[in-house]
Amino acid sequence: MRCGGSLISRRHVVTAGHCVARATPRQVHVTLGDYVINSAVEPLPAYTFGVSSIQV
């Protein structure tokens, strides 16, 4: 599933609960940058990070 989110601190992202409710941290990653979900070409480079915990 692809969901949007907001970076609210250096280590925290807020997204909709249904996006991660049944996921484990290993199943989720966060991509930061100028990201267009429905485009094959991204305007700027993006950075992807792993997730250490999920709180719903």
ABEGO torsion letter per residue (X at the ends): XBBBBBBABAABBBBBAAAAAABBAAABBBBBEBBBAABABBABBBBBBBBABBBX
